Amino acid sequence: AQLVESGGGLVQPGGSLTLSCSASGFAFRTFAMSWFRQVPGKERELVASVDNINYRTYYLESVKGRFTISRDNAKNTVTLRMNALTPDDAAMYYCNADDELGLGYWGQGTQVTVSA
């Protein structure tokens, strides 16, 4: 199983980025998909998730209204659209797949830097 993130980079405050995660090697449609982020010295935090049944979404309070998570089961991808970025959003962003039965996978991460 493999998760490969892309789309990170440097953006100015107020800018936008779209992160993508491409999955392979497992039954993507049966897994809930999430994006986490982590900065050095802090715990990894859940930013957004979308389940595999009702496509119900969850967002970290601080990103509500700015970030949008979506999944495409036909392409085995999950996307995180991030708008109105602030320096507080700078982090390494990780894609996660979880079947909610104890099986999960992580990507290698993609760096998001928000700076003028």
C-alpha positions in Angstrom: 0.0 0.0 0.0 1.2 3.5 -0.8 0.1 7.1 -0.3 1.9 9.8 -2.2 1.2 13.4 -1.5 1.9 16.4 -3.8 1.1 20.0 -4.1 2.9 21.5 -1.2 5.2 24.6 -1.5 5.7 28.2 -0.6 2.7 30.5 -0.6 2.1 34.0 0.6 -0.3 34.7 3.4 -3.8 34.8 2.0 -2.8 32.5 -0.8 -4.1 29.1 -1.8 -2.7 25.6 -2.3 -4.2 22.3 -3.3 -2.7 19.2 -1.9 -3.3 15.8 -3.6 -2.8 12.3 -2.3 -2.7 9.4 -4.7 -3.4 6.0 -3.2 -2.5 2.5 -4.5 -2.2 -1.0 -3.3 -5.3 -1.2 -1.2 -9.1 -0.9 -1.5 -9.3 2.9 -1.4 -13.1 3.1 -1.5 -13.3 1.2 1.8 -11.0 3.6 3.8 -11.7 6.9 5.4 -9.2 9.4 4.2 -7.7 12.3 6.2 -5.2 15.0 6.1 -3.0 15.6 9.2 -0.3 18.2 9.8 2.6 18.5 12.1 5.1 21.2 13.0 8.4 20.4 14.8 7.9 19.9 18.5 4.2 19.5 18.3 1.9 16.5 17.9 0.4 15.6 14.6 -3.1 17.0 14.3 -6.1 16.0 12.2 -7.0 18.8 9.8 -9.8 17.2 7.7 -11.3 13.9 6.9 -13.9 12.3 4.7 -15.5 9.0 5.4 -16.0 6.2 2.9 -19.7 5.6 3.4 -21.6 8.9 3.4 -18.6 11.1 2.4 -19.2 12.9 5.6 -16.5 15.5 6.3 -14.8 16.7 9.5 -12.6 19.9 9.8 -10.4 21.2 12.4 -12.1 24.3 13.8 -9.4 26.7 12.7 -9.6 25.6 9.0 -13.4 25.5 8.7 -14.6 27.7 5.8 -11.1 27.8 4.3 -10.2 24.2 3.6 -12.1 21.7 1.6 -11.5 17.9 1.5 -12.7 15.8 -1.3 -12.2 12.3 -2.6 -12.4 10.6 -6.0 -12.9 6.9 -5.7 -12.5 6.4 -9.4 -9.0 7.9 -9.3 -8.0 6.8 -5.8 -7.2 10.3 -4.8 -8.0 12.7 -2.0 -7.6 16.4 -2.3 -7.3 19.2 0.2 -8.0 22.7 -1.1 -6.6 25.3 1.2 -7.6 29.0 0.9 -6.7 32.1 2.9 -3.6 30.5 4.2 -1.9 32.0 7.3 1.5 31.3 8.8 -0.3 29.1 11.4 -1.1 26.7 8.6 2.5 26.1 7.8 3.4 22.5 8.5 4.2 19.1 7.0 0.9 17.8 5.7 0.3 14.0 5.7 -2.3 11.9 4.0 -3.8 9.1 6.0 -6.0 6.1 5.1 -7.9 4.3 7.8 -10.3 1.4 7.5 -11.5 2.1 11.1 -10.8 -1.5 11.9 -7.2 -1.1 12.9 -5.6 -0.9 9.5 -4.1 2.4 8.3 -1.5 3.9 6.0 0.5 7.2 5.9 2.1 9.1 3.2 5.6 10.6 3.4 4.3 14.2 3.7 4.4 17.4 1.8 5.7 20.7 3.2 3.5 23.8 3.2 5.3 27.1 3.9 3.3 30.3 4.4 5.5 33.3 4.3 5.7 36.7 2.7 
